[in-house]
Amino acid sequence: MAVRALFAKIKADARHDRIELDQSQPAPARLFAHWAMAIVAEHHQPDIPLVSTTGGLSQGAPWRISHEQEKVQTRLRDLTREYGRGS
C-alpha cells in the first residue's frame, strides 16, 4: 500500500511527466533493503554505490547483487534506453 500511495503522489507531481507503471505484483521480500543510492551503469559495466557523507555523496564499496536484484536493474536499464535519458 505504501508503494502505491507514493507512486500516486509522484504521478500527480507536476515535476514529473510520462509516468507509467511497468509492472505491479507482490514481492515475496524486500530486494534492496540495505541499499542506499547508486549510479546505475550501462549493461556489463559495474554500478557505482554511493554513500551519504557530511560533504555530500561519495563512492562506496562495491556490493554483490542477487539474481533477483540483477533482474530489476536490467529492466531499469532497458527502460532507460527505451525512453532515453532526459527526453
mmCIF file as gemmi writes it, N, C-alpha and C atoms, coordinates in Angstrom:
data_model
loop_
_atom_site.group_PDB
_atom_site.id
_atom_site.type_symbol
_atom_site.label_atom_id
_atom_site.label_alt_id
_atom_site.label_comp_id
_atom_site.label_asym_id
_atom_site.label_entity_id
_atom_site.label_seq_id
_atom_site.pdbx_PDB_ins_code
_atom_site.Cartn_x
_atom_site.Cartn_y
_atom_site.Cartn_z
_atom_site.occupancy
_atom_site.B_iso_or_equiv
_atom_site.pdbx_formal_charge
_atom_site.auth_seq_id
_atom_site.auth_asym_id
_atom_site.pdbx_PDB_model_num
ATOM 1 N N . MET Axp A 1 ? 0.798 -1.187 0 1 0 ? 1 A 1
ATOM 2 C CA . MET Axp A 1 ? 0 0 0 1 0 ? 1 A 1
ATOM 3 C C . MET Axp A 1 ? 0.85 1.264 0 1 0 ? 1 A 1
ATOM 4 N N . ALA Axp A 2 ? 1.934 1.268 0.762 1 0 ? 2 A 1
ATOM 5 C CA . ALA Axp A 2 ? 2.785 2.456 0.836 1 0 ? 2 A 1
ATOM 6 C C . ALA Axp A 2 ? 3.407 2.768 -0.524 1 0 ? 2 A 1
ATOM 7 N N . VAL Axp A 3 ? 3.763 1.746 -1.269 1 0 ? 3 A 1
ATOM 8 C CA . VAL Axp A 3 ? 4.369 1.957 -2.592 1 0 ? 3 A 1
ATOM 9 C C . VAL Axp A 3 ? 3.343 2.544 -3.549 1 0 ? 3 A 1
ATOM 10 N N . ARG Axp A 4 ? 2.129 2.022 -3.504 1 0 ? 4 A 1
ATOM 11 C CA . ARG Axp A 4 ? 1.074 2.559 -4.374 1 0 ? 4 A 1
ATOM 12 C C . ARG Axp A 4 ? 0.767 4.021 -4.045 1 0 ? 4 A 1
ATOM 13 N N . ALA Axp A 5 ? 0.745 4.357 -2.76 1 0 ? 5 A 1
ATOM 14 C CA . ALA Axp A 5 ? 0.488 5.746 -2.349 1 0 ? 5 A 1
ATOM 15 C C . ALA Axp A 5 ? 1.621 6.663 -2.82 1 0 ? 5 A 1
ATOM 16 N N . LEU Axp A 6 ? 2.846 6.214 -2.688 1 0 ? 6 A 1
ATOM 17 C CA . LEU Axp A 6 ? 3.978 7.009 -3.154 1 0 ? 6 A 1
ATOM 18 C C . LEU Axp A 6 ? 3.945 7.16 -4.668 1 0 ? 6 A 1
ATOM 19 N N . PHE Axp A 7 ? 3.609 6.096 -5.387 1 0 ? 7 A 1
ATOM 20 C CA . PHE Axp A 7 ? 3.509 6.168 -6.844 1 0 ? 7 A 1
ATOM 21 C C . PHE Axp A 7 ? 2.455 7.192 -7.253 1 0 ? 7 A 1
ATOM 22 N N . ALA Axp A 8 ? 1.317 7.189 -6.589 1 0 ? 8 A 1
ATOM 23 C CA . ALA Axp A 8 ? 0.254 8.151 -6.907 1 0 ? 8 A 1
ATOM 24 C C . ALA Axp A 8 ? 0.72 9.588 -6.654 1 0 ? 8 A 1
ATOM 25 N N . LYS Axp A 9 ? 1.466 9.79 -5.595 1 0 ? 9 A 1
ATOM 26 C CA . LYS Axp A 9 ? 1.982 11.119 -5.286 1 0 ? 9 A 1
ATOM 27 C C . LYS Axp A 9 ? 2.979 11.583 -6.351 1 0 ? 9 A 1
ATOM 28 N N . ILE Axp A 10 ? 3.872 10.717 -6.764 1 0 ? 10 A 1
ATOM 29 C CA . ILE Axp A 10 ? 4.844 11.053 -7.809 1 0 ? 10 A 1
ATOM 30 C C . ILE Axp A 10 ? 4.128 11.346 -9.125 1 0 ? 10 A 1
ATOM 31 N N . LYS Axp A 11 ? 3.159 10.52 -9.461 1 0 ? 11 A 1
ATOM 32 C CA . LYS Axp A 11 ? 2.418 10.701 -10.713 1 0 ? 11 A 1
ATOM 33 C C . LYS Axp A 11 ? 1.666 12.032 -10.739 1 0 ? 11 A 1
ATOM 34 N N . ALA Axp A 12 ? 1.17 12.471 -9.587 1 0 ? 12 A 1
ATOM 35 C CA . ALA Axp A 12 ? 0.426 13.729 -9.511 1 0 ? 12 A 1
ATOM 36 C C . ALA Axp A 12 ? 1.341 14.956 -9.474 1 0 ? 12 A 1
ATOM 37 N N . ASP Axp A 13 ? 2.614 14.759 -9.217 1 0 ? 13 A 1
ATOM 38 C CA . ASP Axp A 13 ? 3.565 15.866 -9.105 1 0 ? 13 A 1
ATOM 39 C C . ASP Axp A 13 ? 3.876 16.428 -10.493 1 0 ? 13 A 1
ATOM 40 N N . ALA Axp A 14 ? 3.671 17.714 -10.671 1 0 ? 14 A 1
ATOM 41 C CA . ALA Axp A 14 ? 3.858 18.358 -11.983 1 0 ? 14 A 1
ATOM 42 C C . ALA Axp A 14 ? 5.313 18.336 -12.455 1 0 ? 14 A 1
ATOM 43 N N . ARG Axp A 15 ? 6.257 18.058 -11.559 1 0 ? 15 A 1
ATOM 44 C CA . ARG Axp A 15 ? 7.668 17.998 -11.959 1 0 ? 15 A 1
ATOM 45 C C . ARG Axp A 15 ? 8.002 16.721 -12.726 1 0 ? 15 A 1
ATOM 46 N N . HIS Axp A 16 ? 7.082 15.782 -12.73 1 0 ? 16 A 1
ATOM 47 C CA . HIS Axp A 16 ? 7.3 14.511 -13.421 1 0 ? 16 A 1
ATOM 48 C C . HIS Axp A 16 ? 6.326 14.39 -14.587 1 0 ? 16 A 1
ATOM 49 N N . ASP Axp A 17 ? 6.793 13.796 -15.664 1 0 ? 17 A 1
ATOM 50 C CA . ASP Axp A 17 ? 5.888 13.539 -16.788 1 0 ? 17 A 1
ATOM 51 C C . ASP Axp A 17 ? 6.174 12.149 -17.345 1 0 ? 17 A 1
ATOM 52 N N . ARG Axp A 18 ? 5.277 11.685 -18.169 1 0 ? 18 A 1
ATOM 53 C CA . ARG Axp A 18 ? 5.392 10.355 -18.777 1 0 ? 18 A 1
ATOM 54 C C . ARG Axp A 18 ? 5.579 9.252 -17.742 1 0 ? 18 A 1
ATOM 55 N N . ILE Axp A 19 ? 4.869 9.33 -16.639 1 0 ? 19 A 1
ATOM 56 C CA . ILE Axp A 19 ? 4.949 8.312 -15.591 1 0 ? 19 A 1
ATOM 57 C C . ILE Axp A 19 ? 4.058 7.15 -16.006 1 0 ? 19 A 1
ATOM 58 N N . GLU Axp A 20 ? 4.638 5.975 -16.062 1 0 ? 20 A 1
ATOM 59 C CA . GLU Axp A 20 ? 3.892 4.772 -16.426 1 0 ? 20 A 1
ATOM 60 C C . GLU Axp A 20 ? 4.241 3.656 -15.46 1 0 ? 20 A 1
ATOM 61 N N . LEU Axp A 21 ? 3.279 2.821 -15.152 1 0 ? 21 A 1
ATOM 62 C CA . LEU Axp A 21 ? 3.503 1.656 -14.323 1 0 ? 21 A 1
ATOM 63 C C . LEU Axp A 21 ? 3.958 0.524 -15.232 1 0 ? 21 A 1
ATOM 64 N N . ASP Axp A 22 ? 5.155 0.032 -15.003 1 0 ? 22 A 1
ATOM 65 C CA . ASP Axp A 22 ? 5.715 -1.032 -15.845 1 0 ? 22 A 1
ATOM 66 C C . ASP Axp A 22 ? 5.25 -2.406 -15.376 1 0 ? 22 A 1
ATOM 67 N N . GLN Axp A 23 ? 5.286 -2.645 -14.08 1 0 ? 23 A 1
ATOM 68 C CA . GLN Axp A 23 ? 4.88 -3.924 -13.519 1 0 ? 23 A 1
ATOM 69 C C . GLN Axp A 23 ? 4.261 -3.689 -12.157 1 0 ? 23 A 1
ATOM 70 N N . SER Axp A 24 ? 3.341 -4.548 -11.761 1 0 ? 24 A 1
ATOM 71 C CA . SER Axp A 24 ? 2.739 -4.462 -10.443 1 0 ? 24 A 1
ATOM 72 C C . SER Axp A 24 ? 2.42 -5.869 -9.97 1 0 ? 24 A 1
ATOM 73 N N . GLN Axp A 25 ? 3.19 -6.302 -8.997 1 0 ? 25 A 1
ATOM 74 C CA . GLN Axp A 25 ? 2.955 -7.624 -8.418 1 0 ? 25 A 1
ATOM 75 C C . GLN Axp A 25 ? 3.562 -7.648 -7.02 1 0 ? 25 A 1
ATOM 76 N N . PRO Axp A 26 ? 3.022 -8.456 -6.147 1 0 ? 26 A 1
ATOM 77 C CA . PRO Axp A 26 ? 3.583 -8.54 -4.794 1 0 ? 26 A 1
ATOM 78 C C . PRO Axp A 26 ? 5.006 -9.105 -4.826 1 0 ? 26 A 1
ATOM 79 N N . ALA Axp A 27 ? 5.841 -8.597 -3.965 1 0 ? 27 A 1
ATOM 80 C CA . ALA Axp A 27 ? 7.205 -9.106 -3.828 1 0 ? 27 A 1
ATOM 81 C C . ALA Axp A 27 ? 7.264 -9.991 -2.588 1 0 ? 27 A 1
ATOM 82 N N . PRO Axp A 28 ? 7.911 -11.137 -2.682 1 0 ? 28 A 1
ATOM 83 C CA . PRO Axp A 28 ? 7.974 -12.033 -1.523 1 0 ? 28 A 1
ATOM 84 C C . PRO Axp A 28 ? 8.817 -11.457 -0.375 1 0 ? 28 A 1
ATOM 85 N N . ALA Axp A 29 ? 9.744 -10.574 -0.708 1 0 ? 29 A 1
ATOM 86 C CA . ALA Axp A 29 ? 10.608 -9.948 0.303 1 0 ? 29 A 1
ATOM 87 C C . ALA Axp A 29 ? 11.215 -8.693 -0.298 1 0 ? 29 A 1
ATOM 88 N N . ARG Axp A 30 ? 11.767 -7.823 0.54 1 0 ? 30 A 1
ATOM 89 C CA . ARG Axp A 30 ? 12.435 -6.613 0.043 1 0 ? 30 A 1
ATOM 90 C C . ARG Axp A 30 ? 13.711 -7.019 -0.683 1 0 ? 30 A 1
ATOM 91 N N . LEU Axp A 31 ? 13.862 -6.556 -1.913 1 0 ? 31 A 1
ATOM 92 C CA . LEU Axp A 31 ? 15.05 -6.908 -2.693 1 0 ? 31 A 1
ATOM 93 C C . LEU Axp A 31 ? 16.219 -5.968 -2.426 1 0 ? 31 A 1
ATOM 94 N N . PHE Axp A 32 ? 15.946 -4.73 -2.044 1 0 ? 32 A 1
ATOM 95 C CA . PHE Axp A 32 ? 17.001 -3.736 -1.891 1 0 ? 32 A 1
ATOM 96 C C . PHE Axp A 32 ? 16.977 -3.132 -0.485 1 0 ? 32 A 1
ATOM 97 N N . ALA Axp A 33 ? 16.769 -3.953 0.517 1 0 ? 33 A 1
ATOM 98 C CA . ALA Axp A 33 ? 16.598 -3.463 1.888 1 0 ? 33 A 1
ATOM 99 C C . ALA Axp A 33 ? 17.806 -2.696 2.412 1 0 ? 33 A 1
ATOM 100 N N . HIS Axp A 34 ? 19.001 -3.053 2.024 1 0 ? 34 A 1
ATOM 101 C CA . HIS Axp A 34 ? 20.205 -2.442 2.591 1 0 ? 34 A 1
ATOM 102 C C . HIS Axp A 34 ? 20.906 -1.501 1.625 1 0 ? 34 A 1
ATOM 103 N N . TRP Axp A 35 ? 20.251 -1.14 0.538 1 0 ? 35 A 1
ATOM 104 C CA . TRP Axp A 35 ? 20.879 -0.279 -0.455 1 0 ? 35 A 1
ATOM 105 C C . TRP Axp A 35 ? 20.586 1.174 -0.154 1 0 ? 35 A 1
ATOM 106 N N . ALA Axp A 36 ? 21.507 2.027 -0.511 1 0 ? 36 A 1
ATOM 107 C CA . ALA Axp A 36 ? 21.298 3.459 -0.392 1 0 ? 36 A 1
ATOM 108 C C . ALA Axp A 36 ? 21.04 3.989 -1.8 1 0 ? 36 A 1
ATOM 109 N N . MET Axp A 37 ? 22.051 4.539 -2.436 1 0 ? 37 A 1
ATOM 110 C CA . MET Axp A 37 ? 21.93 5.072 -3.792 1 0 ? 37 A 1
ATOM 111 C C . MET Axp A 37 ? 23.063 4.519 -4.63 1 0 ? 37 A 1
ATOM 112 N N . ALA Axp A 38 ? 22.913 4.654 -5.936 1 0 ? 38 A 1
ATOM 113 C CA . ALA Axp A 38 ? 23.984 4.223 -6.827 1 0 ? 38 A 1
ATOM 114 C C . ALA Axp A 38 ? 23.83 4.911 -8.169 1 0 ? 38 A 1
ATOM 115 N N . ILE Axp A 39 ? 24.93 5.003 -8.861 1 0 ? 39 A 1
ATOM 116 C CA . ILE Axp A 39 ? 24.894 5.384 -10.272 1 0 ? 39 A 1
ATOM 117 C C . ILE Axp A 39 ? 24.796 4.07 -11.02 1 0 ? 39 A 1
ATOM 118 N N . VAL Axp A 40 ? 23.696 3.86 -11.731 1 0 ? 40 A 1
ATOM 119 C CA . VAL Axp A 40 ? 23.495 2.614 -12.447 1 0 ? 40 A 1
ATOM 120 C C . VAL Axp A 40 ? 24.136 2.75 -13.808 1 0 ? 40 A 1
ATOM 121 N N . ALA Axp A 41 ? 25.106 1.896 -14.063 1 0 ? 41 A 1
ATOM 122 C CA . ALA Axp A 41 ? 25.887 1.959 -15.294 1 0 ? 41 A 1
ATOM 123 C C . ALA Axp A 41 ? 25.147 1.247 -16.428 1 0 ? 41 A 1
ATOM 124 N N . GLU Axp A 42 ? 25.681 1.412 -17.606 1 0 ? 42 A 1
ATOM 125 C CA . GLU Axp A 42 ? 25.133 0.705 -18.764 1 0 ? 42 A 1
ATOM 126 C C . GLU Axp A 42 ? 25.336 -0.801 -18.566 1 0 ? 42 A 1
ATOM 127 N N . HIS Axp A 43 ? 24.718 -1.605 -19.432 1 0 ? 43 A 1
ATOM 128 C CA . HIS Axp A 43 ? 24.866 -3.055 -19.346 1 0 ? 43 A 1
ATOM 129 C C . HIS Axp A 43 ? 26.34 -3.447 -19.349 1 0 ? 43 A 1
ATOM 130 N N . HIS Axp A 44 ? 26.671 -4.424 -18.551 1 0 ? 44 A 1
ATOM 131 C CA . HIS Axp A 44 ? 28.001 -5.031 -18.484 1 0 ? 44 A 1
ATOM 132 C C . HIS Axp A 44 ? 29.06 -4.11 -17.896 1 0 ? 44 A 1
ATOM 133 N N . GLN Axp A 45 ? 28.668 -3.029 -17.261 1 0 ? 45 A 1
ATOM 134 C CA . GLN Axp A 45 ? 29.603 -2.173 -16.542 1 0 ? 45 A 1
ATOM 135 C C . GLN Axp A 45 ? 29.171 -2.154 -15.086 1 0 ? 45 A 1
ATOM 136 N N . PRO Axp A 46 ? 30.124 -2.046 -14.155 1 0 ? 46 A 1
ATOM 137 C CA . PRO Axp A 46 ? 29.741 -2.094 -12.744 1 0 ? 46 A 1
ATOM 138 C C . PRO Axp A 46 ? 29.015 -0.831 -12.301 1 0 ? 46 A 1
ATOM 139 N N . ASP Axp A 47 ? 28.019 -1.014 -11.448 1 0 ? 47 A 1
ATOM 140 C CA . ASP Axp A 47 ? 27.336 0.119 -10.841 1 0 ? 47 A 1
ATOM 141 C C . ASP Axp A 47 ? 28.271 0.751 -9.813 1 0 ? 47 A 1
ATOM 142 N N . ILE Axp A 48 ? 28.015 1.991 -9.465 1 0 ? 48 A 1
ATOM 143 C CA . ILE Axp A 48 ? 28.842 2.702 -8.502 1 0 ? 48 A 1
ATOM 144 C C . ILE Axp A 48 ? 27.986 3.001 -7.274 1 0 ? 48 A 1
ATOM 145 N N . PRO Axp A 49 ? 28.189 2.259 -6.172 1 0 ? 49 A 1
ATOM 146 C CA . PRO Axp A 49 ? 27.417 2.539 -4.962 1 0 ? 49 A 1
ATOM 147 C C . PRO Axp A 49 ? 27.835 3.869 -4.352 1 0 ? 49 A 1
ATOM 148 N N . LEU Axp A 50 ? 26.861 4.6 -3.841 1 0 ? 50 A 1
ATOM 149 C CA . LEU Axp A 50 ? 27.127 5.905 -3.235 1 0 ? 50 A 1
ATOM 150 C C . LEU Axp A 50 ? 26.712 5.884 -1.769 1 0 ? 50 A 1
ATOM 151 N N . VAL Axp A 51 ? 27.476 6.583 -0.941 1 0 ? 51 A 1
ATOM 152 C CA . VAL Axp A 51 ? 27.137 6.716 0.469 1 0 ? 51 A 1
ATOM 153 C C . VAL Axp A 51 ? 27.035 8.197 0.793 1 0 ? 51 A 1
ATOM 154 N N . SER Axp A 52 ? 26.156 8.518 1.716 1 0 ? 52 A 1
ATOM 155 C CA . SER Axp A 52 ? 25.97 9.903 2.119 1 0 ? 52 A 1
ATOM 156 C C . SER Axp A 52 ? 27.01 10.274 3.17 1 0 ? 52 A 1
ATOM 157 N N . THR Axp A 53 ? 27.653 11.417 2.97 1 0 ? 53 A 1
ATOM 158 C CA . THR Axp A 53 ? 28.629 11.921 3.935 1 0 ? 53 A 1
ATOM 159 C C . THR Axp A 53 ? 28.252 13.361 4.272 1 0 ? 53 A 1
ATOM 160 N N . THR Axp A 54 ? 28.947 13.958 5.224 1 0 ? 54 A 1
ATOM 161 C CA . THR Axp A 54 ? 28.655 15.343 5.576 1 0 ? 54 A 1
ATOM 162 C C . THR Axp A 54 ? 28.941 16.282 4.413 1 0 ? 54 A 1
ATOM 163 N N . GLY Axp A 55 ? 29.824 15.878 3.493 1 0 ? 55 A 1
ATOM 164 C CA . GLY Axp A 55 ? 30.149 16.705 2.336 1 0 ? 55 A 1
ATOM 165 C C . GLY Axp A 55 ? 29.324 16.395 1.107 1 0 ? 55 A 1
ATOM 166 N N . GLY Axp A 56 ? 28.391 15.478 1.205 1 0 ? 56 A 1
ATOM 167 C CA . GLY Axp A 56 ? 27.581 15.099 0.045 1 0 ? 56 A 1
ATOM 168 C C . GLY Axp A 56 ? 27.622 13.594 -0.163 1 0 ? 56 A 1
ATOM 169 N N . LEU Axp A 57 ? 27.728 13.177 -1.411 1 0 ? 57 A 1
ATOM 170 C CA . LEU Axp A 57 ? 27.782 11.752 -1.741 1 0 ? 57 A 1
ATOM 171 C C . LEU Axp A 57 ? 29.204 11.365 -2.107 1 0 ? 57 A 1
ATOM 172 N N . SER Axp A 58 ? 29.611 10.174 -1.666 1 0 ? 58 A 1
ATOM 173 C CA . SER Axp A 58 ? 30.923 9.636 -2.01 1 0 ? 58 A 1
ATOM 174 C C . SER Axp A 58 ? 30.751 8.216 -2.507 1 0 ? 58 A 1
ATOM 175 N N . GLN Axp A 59 ? 31.722 7.752 -3.268 1 0 ? 59 A 1
ATOM 176 C CA . GLN Axp A 59 ? 31.661 6.383 -3.772 1 0 ? 59 A 1
ATOM 177 C C . GLN Axp A 59 ? 31.865 5.418 -2.619 1 0 ? 59 A 1
ATOM 178 N N . GLY Axp A 60 ? 31.006 4.413 -2.539 1 0 ? 60 A 1
ATOM 179 C CA . GLY Axp A 60 ? 31.098 3.397 -1.501 1 0 ? 60 A 1
ATOM 180 C C . GLY Axp A 60 ? 31.772 2.144 -2.024 1 0 ? 60 A 1
ATOM 181 N N . ALA Axp A 61 ? 31.857 1.158 -1.162 1 0 ? 61 A 1
ATOM 182 C CA . ALA Axp A 61 ? 32.466 -0.118 -1.539 1 0 ? 61 A 1
ATOM 183 C C . ALA Axp A 61 ? 31.551 -0.867 -2.499 1 0 ? 61 A 1
ATOM 184 N N . PRO Axp A 62 ? 32.126 -1.62 -3.435 1 0 ? 62 A 1
ATOM 185 C CA . PRO Axp A 62 ? 31.29 -2.406 -4.36 1 0 ? 62 A 1
ATOM 186 C C . PRO Axp A 62 ? 30.428 -3.401 -3.585 1 0 ? 62 A 1
ATOM 187 N N . TRP Axp A 63 ? 29.301 -3.746 -4.152 1 0 ? 63 A 1
ATOM 188 C CA . TRP Axp A 63 ? 28.432 -4.71 -3.492 1 0 ? 63 A 1
ATOM 189 C C . TRP Axp A 63 ? 28.171 -5.9 -4.391 1 0 ? 63 A 1
ATOM 190 N N . ARG Axp A 64 ? 27.756 -6.964 -3.759 1 0 ? 64 A 1
ATOM 191 C CA . ARG Axp A 64 ? 27.345 -8.145 -4.507 1 0 ? 64 A 1
ATOM 192 C C . ARG Axp A 64 ? 25.831 -8.083 -4.646 1 0 ? 64 A 1
ATOM 193 N N . ILE Axp A 65 ? 25.343 -8.48 -5.791 1 0 ? 65 A 1
ATOM 194 C CA . ILE Axp A 65 ? 23.894 -8.437 -6.002 1 0 ? 65 A 1
ATOM 195 C C . ILE Axp A 65 ? 23.361 -9.831 -6.293 1 0 ? 65 A 1
ATOM 196 N N . SER Axp A 66 ? 22.12 -10.037 -5.94 1 0 ? 66 A 1
ATOM 197 C CA . SER Axp A 66 ? 21.467 -11.326 -6.172 1 0 ? 66 A 1
ATOM 198 C C . SER Axp A 66 ? 20.914 -11.374 -7.596 1 0 ? 66 A 1
ATOM 199 N N . HIS Axp A 67 ? 20.506 -12.546 -7.996 1 0 ? 67 A 1
ATOM 200 C CA . HIS Axp A 67 ? 19.894 -12.726 -9.315 1 0 ? 67 A 1
ATOM 201 C C . HIS Axp A 67 ? 18.626 -11.878 -9.433 1 0 ? 67 A 1
ATOM 202 N N . GLU Axp A 68 ? 17.825 -11.829 -8.366 1 0 ? 68 A 1
ATOM 203 C CA . GLU Axp A 68 ? 16.586 -11.046 -8.381 1 0 ? 68 A 1
ATOM 204 C C . GLU Axp A 68 ? 16.88 -9.555 -8.517 1 0 ? 68 A 1
ATOM 205 N N . GLN Axp A 69 ? 17.904 -9.073 -7.811 1 0 ? 69 A 1
ATOM 206 C CA . GLN Axp A 69 ? 18.282 -7.666 -7.915 1 0 ? 69 A 1
ATOM 207 C C . GLN Axp A 69 ? 18.78 -7.345 -9.32 1 0 ? 69 A 1
ATOM 208 N N . GLU Axp A 70 ? 19.547 -8.242 -9.902 1 0 ? 70 A 1
ATOM 209 C CA . GLU Axp A 70 ? 20.052 -8.033 -11.261 1 0 ? 70 A 1
ATOM 210 C C . GLU Axp A 70 ? 18.903 -7.952 -12.259 1 0 ? 70 A 1
ATOM 211 N N . LYS Axp A 71 ? 17.86 -8.76 -12.08 1 0 ? 71 A 1
ATOM 212 C CA . LYS Axp A 71 ? 16.706 -8.7 -12.974 1 0 ? 71 A 1
ATOM 213 C C . LYS Axp A 71 ? 16.043 -7.328 -12.916 1 0 ? 71 A 1
ATOM 214 N N . VAL Axp A 72 ? 15.883 -6.771 -11.716 1 0 ? 72 A 1
ATOM 215 C CA . VAL Axp A 72 ? 15.272 -5.451 -11.577 1 0 ? 72 A 1
ATOM 216 C C . VAL Axp A 72 ? 16.151 -4.393 -12.223 1 0 ? 72 A 1
ATOM 217 N N . GLN Axp A 73 ? 17.446 -4.434 -11.964 1 0 ? 73 A 1
ATOM 218 C CA . GLN Axp A 73 ? 18.359 -3.451 -12.543 1 0 ? 73 A 1
ATOM 219 C C . GLN Axp A 73 ? 18.394 -3.553 -14.069 1 0 ? 73 A 1
ATOM 220 N N . THR Axp A 74 ? 18.375 -4.75 -14.599 1 0 ? 74 A 1
ATOM 221 C CA . THR Axp A 74 ? 18.365 -4.928 -16.049 1 0 ? 74 A 1
ATOM 222 C C . THR Axp A 74 ? 17.117 -4.304 -16.655 1 0 ? 74 A 1
ATOM 223 N N . ARG Axp A 75 ? 15.965 -4.494 -16.019 1 0 ? 75 A 1
ATOM 224 C CA . ARG Axp A 75 ? 14.719 -3.889 -16.522 1 0 ? 75 A 1
ATOM 225 C C . ARG Axp A 75 ? 14.811 -2.368 -16.49 1 0 ? 75 A 1
ATOM 226 N N . LEU Axp A 76 ? 15.37 -1.811 -15.411 1 0 ? 76 A 1
ATOM 227 C CA . LEU Axp A 76 ? 15.524 -0.359 -15.322 1 0 ? 76 A 1
ATOM 228 C C . LEU Axp A 76 ? 16.461 0.167 -16.4 1 0 ? 76 A 1
ATOM 229 N N . ARG Axp A 77 ? 17.539 -0.557 -16.672 1 0 ? 77 A 1
ATOM 230 C CA . ARG Axp A 77 ? 18.457 -0.138 -17.736 1 0 ? 77 A 1
ATOM 231 C C . ARG Axp A 77 ? 17.747 -0.17 -19.09 1 0 ? 77 A 1
ATOM 232 N N . ASP Axp A 78 ? 16.97 -1.227 -19.326 1 0 ? 78 A 1
ATOM 233 C CA . ASP Axp A 78 ? 16.234 -1.342 -20.587 1 0 ? 78 A 1
ATOM 234 C C . ASP Axp A 78 ? 15.249 -0.181 -20.747 1 0 ? 78 A 1
ATOM 235 N N . LEU Axp A 79 ? 14.545 0.168 -19.672 1 0 ? 79 A 1
ATOM 236 C CA . LEU Axp A 79 ? 13.596 1.278 -19.733 1 0 ? 79 A 1
ATOM 237 C C . LEU Axp A 79 ? 14.309 2.595 -19.982 1 0 ? 79 A 1
ATOM 238 N N . THR Axp A 80 ? 15.479 2.761 -19.381 1 0 ? 80 A 1
ATOM 239 C CA . THR Axp A 80 ? 16.25 3.988 -19.59 1 0 ? 80 A 1
ATOM 240 C C . THR Axp A 80 ? 16.614 4.138 -21.057 1 0 ? 80 A 1
ATOM 241 N N . ARG Axp A 81 ? 17.053 3.065 -21.662 1 0 ? 81 A 1
ATOM 242 C CA . ARG Axp A 81 ? 17.393 3.116 -23.092 1 0 ? 81 A 1
ATOM 243 C C . ARG Axp A 81 ? 16.147 3.322 -23.935 1 0 ? 81 A 1
ATOM 244 N N . GLU Axp A 82 ? 15.05 2.651 -23.563 1 0 ? 82 A 1
ATOM 245 C CA . GLU Axp A 82 ? 13.801 2.741 -24.334 1 0 ? 82 A 1
ATOM 246 C C . GLU Axp A 82 ? 13.257 4.156 -24.356 1 0 ? 82 A 1
ATOM 247 N N . TYR Axp A 83 ? 13.261 4.834 -23.232 1 0 ? 83 A 1
ATOM 248 C CA . TYR Axp A 83 ? 12.691 6.178 -23.143 1 0 ? 83 A 1
ATOM 249 C C . TYR Axp A 83 ? 13.722 7.269 -23.345 1 0 ? 83 A 1
ATOM 250 N N . GLY Axp A 84 ? 14.99 6.921 -23.293 1 0 ? 84 A 1
ATOM 251 C CA . GLY Axp A 84 ? 16.038 7.916 -23.478 1 0 ? 84 A 1
ATOM 252 C C . GLY Axp A 84 ? 16.239 8.771 -22.253 1 0 ? 84 A 1
ATOM 253 N N . ARG Axp A 85 ? 17.427 9.076 -21.959 1 0 ? 85 A 1
ATOM 254 C CA . ARG Axp A 85 ? 17.745 9.899 -20.785 1 0 ? 85 A 1
ATOM 255 C C . ARG Axp A 85 ? 17.307 11.34 -21.032 1 0 ? 85 A 1
ATOM 256 N N . GLY Axp A 86 ? 16.496 11.844 -20.118 1 0 ? 86 A 1
ATOM 257 C CA . GLY Axp A 86 ? 16.1 13.244 -20.155 1 0 ? 86 A 1
ATOM 258 C C . GLY Axp A 86 ? 15.205 13.654 -21.296 1 0 ? 86 A 1
ATOM 259 N N . SER Axp A 87 ? 14.695 12.711 -22.021 1 0 ? 87 A 1
ATOM 260 C CA . SER Axp A 87 ? 13.831 13.109 -23.147 1 0 ? 87 A 1
ATOM 261 C C . SER Axp A 87 ? 12.374 12.897 -22.823 1 0 ? 87 A 1
